[in-house]
Amino acid sequence: MSVTIKMENVKKSFSRFEALRNVDLEIQSGEILGLLGPSGAGKSTIIKILTGQLDPSSGTVMIFGESSEQVKQSKTRKRFGVLTDNSGLYKRLSIEENLKMYCDLYDLPVSALDEALEFVNLVSSKKKKVSELSRGMMQRVTLARAILHKPELLFLDEPTSALDPVNTHHIHEGLRKLNARGTTILLTTHDMYEAEALCHRVAFLHEGEIRESGSPEELKDAYRNDVIEVELTCGESHELPVNQVATMDKMREWAAAQRIRRVHSNEPTLGDLFMRVTGGELS
Ligand SMILES: Nc1ncnc2c1ncn2[C@@H]1O[C@H](COP(=O)(O)OP(=O)(O)OP(=O)(O)O)[C@@H](O)[C@H]1O
């Protein structure tokens, strides 16, 4: 595995406000990394810096082994696909006409358009004008545009925030397939289920700093409190340490008297970790 993205000591200030304080982030090729954090944490700022829409105030940013300055001058940007909230679509044109323009720009066959529309579940709506689309449809068109040229690296700023569960599932399947074909993906999300379902690694960003990173399993292990919660039929609830003889004795006693209603493992969710890392500022 090689390193696709490397950010070292990256700071970004807007006037006197420090949006990014000291970001170190590495993404390996073939990885799906989820950037999690409350509103205003700096997630979009990181994506904008990586995609050349903003310059960092200091620090180094390397993508495919090139500095962010070199990337701006080279053809490397064609290796990216980007989805941000800025759609850049022509409202008076249809979905198909908009995407056709991008096919021409990237010198792609029209078959690429159909494949991308299939990916976002919009084949039957391709004649619709962009001005007539719902927010979720618009989001899917911008996603189709981002993957049209089969990029090696995909930046997705909240890719499913406006989607219903069926389309979210469809997009997740598509992203997994793209990743299986080798696409590296950096996505931001507020949806902890999405993070857990899709990401090999997650990084928690808070107040412009990465506070924790690792695979969802590693992070949950690190924060696990080794207790089980036993709910009894009388309504009482008891927390007991796992792997202790006394716990097993108690469980045996309750089981013999048929007093156990439910047993919970108390494994923390990514949502629990988010709350701990960010001090409970869910957005
Ligand atoms: N162009 C700008 N000028 C001034 N401040 C900015 C600018 N862009 C972002 N900020 C500030 O930087 C901080 C980080 O913003 P950013 O958009 O990166 O957050 P975010 O984590 O993506 O939030 P959200 O989840 O709400 O999209 C915020 O406090 C925001 O107000």
The ligand as an ORCA input file, in Angstrom:
! r2SCAN-3c Opt
* xyz 0 1
  N     -14.261     31.256      3.927
  C     -14.359     31.302      5.246
  N     -14.224     32.456      5.912
  C     -14.300     32.497      7.260
  N     -14.510     31.431      8.060
  C     -14.664     30.249      7.439
  C     -14.592     30.114      6.011
  N     -14.774     28.812      5.705
  C     -14.951     28.164      6.857
  N     -14.884     29.018      7.915
  C     -15.009     28.661      9.326
  O     -14.112     27.596      9.599
  C     -14.714     26.650     10.494
  C     -14.695     25.280      9.851
  O     -15.615     25.295      8.779
  P     -15.914     23.985      7.901
  O     -16.879     24.388      6.842
  O     -14.635     23.364      7.500
  O     -16.629     23.059      9.001
  P     -17.314     21.629      8.819
  O     -16.691     20.732      9.821
  O     -17.242     21.198      7.394
  O     -18.801     21.941      9.233
  P     -20.203     21.310      8.682
  O     -20.265     19.920      9.229
  O     -21.235     22.204      9.273
  O     -20.163     21.343      7.173
  C     -16.105     27.177     10.796
  O     -16.076     27.867     12.036
  C     -16.396     28.125      9.652
  O     -17.260     29.178     10.053
*
